[in-house]
Amino acid sequence: MAIGDVEWDVATKRPIVDGKTINSDTGLVQPATTPTTYGPPTIDIVWQNLHTDPKTDVWVLNRGPAGPSIDKLFIRIAKLVQDGWITLHSVTVTQYTCVVVCESKATRDEFHRVAWNFGEGSTVLH
């Protein structure tokens, strides 16, 4: 996770701090449950690739945090389309979530380099 990324407990709909969250019913601090997601101020982005090629290492699904805002993220997705990295099929966007369904012939490593920068923070999406 990059600085500023916030994990959220899906069950309690609360942020996770040091592996714990606040139970909204009791007000008590409790261990976080799974699954977790990213939440405000971080955007949770899911990429689904419809392109398949058994001869190459084409990525199918990627998920992670992106930011800093949904409007800037949407512009960056358009840049990936403009630069020919993806062909867009659909985008579902809420304030803190983005699901991109696309086609890309990029290998897993190429896509990570362009979109995720091998875990060092996104070069395209930040």
N, C-alpha and C positions, 0 to 999 in steps of 0.2 A: 504494500500500500504506500502511496505517496503521502507526503505531508499534507494534512488537511482532509484526507479521506476519512470518513466516519463509517464504521460498521454498525448495522442496525440489527436488533433482534426481531425476527419476523413475528414471533408469537406475541410479544409485548408491544411491538411498534415503538420501541425506545432505543436510543443509542447505547452502544456497548462501550464501557470504560473499564480497562483492566480485567476483561473477561466477565464483567458483571453488568447488570441492568437493574432498573427500578421496576418493580411490579406495580402497575397502575391501580390494581384493585386494593392492595394492602399497603402500598407506599414503602415496602421493605426492599432492601437491596438483595438481589439474588443472582446466582450464576446465570449467564446468558444461555439461551437454548439455541438449537440449530433448527432450521437453516438460518443463516445470516445473509444480509444483503448490504449494499452500500446505500447511504441515504444522505440527506442534507448535511453539508452543502455539496456533497459528492454526487455525481450522476452515475447511476448503475446502467452500464451499456452491455447489451447482448447482441452479438453478431452471428447471423446464421447464413452459411454459404450454401446455395443450391447447386453449385457446380460440383460435379463429381468426375474424377479421373483416377482409375485404379493404378495407373502407371506413375503417378506423381504423388507427392505428399501434400495434397491440397487440404487446407483446413476446412473443417465443417462447422465448428461452433467455438466462439470465443466470448468470454465474459469478464468484465472487470470495471474498475472505477475510471471515470473520465470527468473532465471538468474544464473550466470552472463554472460554466453556466450552460443551460440547455440550448440557448440561442447560439452561443459560440460553437457548441458541439455540432449543431445542425449545419452551420456554415462549413465546419471542417469535414463533415460527411459529404457535403456537396463538392468540396475540393477533391476528395478521393474519387468521386464520380468524374469530375472534370479532368483529373490527371490519369484516368483510365485504370485505376486500381480495382474498382468495383463497378458492376452494372446494378443499379438499384431496382428492386422489386417493390419494397414497401418499407415505410418507417412508421413506427408507432411511438409517439412521444408524449410523456407527461412531464410534470415539473422536475422530477428527479429520476426518471427512467426513460431509456431509449432502447428500442428493439429494431435492429436493422436486418432486413431480409434482402440478400443480394446474391450476385454471382461474381466469383473472382477466380482467376486461374493462378493467382499467387500461391506459392507454397506456404506452408505453415511458417517457416523462417522469414520469408519475405513479408508476409502480413504482420508478423510480430515486429519486424524491424520498422515497418512503415507506421503501424498503428500503436504498438505497445513499447517499442524500443527495448525489448528483452527485459522487461520488468523495471527498467530505470525511469519509468514515466514516459508518457506518450510524446513522441516527437510531432505527430500530426494532430493529436486530439487535445493538446494543452495549448 
